[in-house]
Amino acid sequence: MKSINVDKDILSGTPVFSGTRIPVSILFDYLEDNQLDEFLENYPTVSREQVSEVIKLAAKLVNDPHNLNENLN
C-alpha cells in the first residue's frame, strides 16, 4: 500500500496519508515537537507503518543532493 496519496480531488492535491484526508505535513508538525505518539492517538486512521514509510521517504529526499538542489532552487 502506498503511504502517501496525491489527488487533485482530495484537499486540492495536498499530499495526504493514503486512505485518509490527513495531510502529511501535520506529521512533521508533531515530529517537530517530538510528539509522534500523540499524532498517532489523534489520527488513528494513520498507521505507525505509514508514518515510518513517510519518514523514510523524507530522509531519502533530503539525503539526495540532486533532489534537494532541485527543490530548494
Residue pairs with C-beta under 8 A, 6 or more apart in sequence:
1 18
1 19
2 18
3 17
3 18
3 49
3 50
3 53
3 54
3 57
4 15
4 16
4 17
4 18
4 24
4 54
4 57
5 15
5 16
5 17
5 18
5 19
6 13
6 14
6 15
6 16
7 13
7 16
10 16
10 21
11 21
11 23
14 23
14 25
15 23
15 24
15 25
16 22
16 23
16 24
17 24
17 27
17 43
17 45
17 46
17 50
17 54
18 50
19 45
20 43
20 45
20 46
22 43
22 45
22 46
24 54
26 39
26 43
27 39
27 46
27 51
27 54
28 58
30 36
30 38
30 39
31 39
31 55
36 51
39 46
39 51
40 46
40 48
40 51
61 67
61 68
61 71
62 68
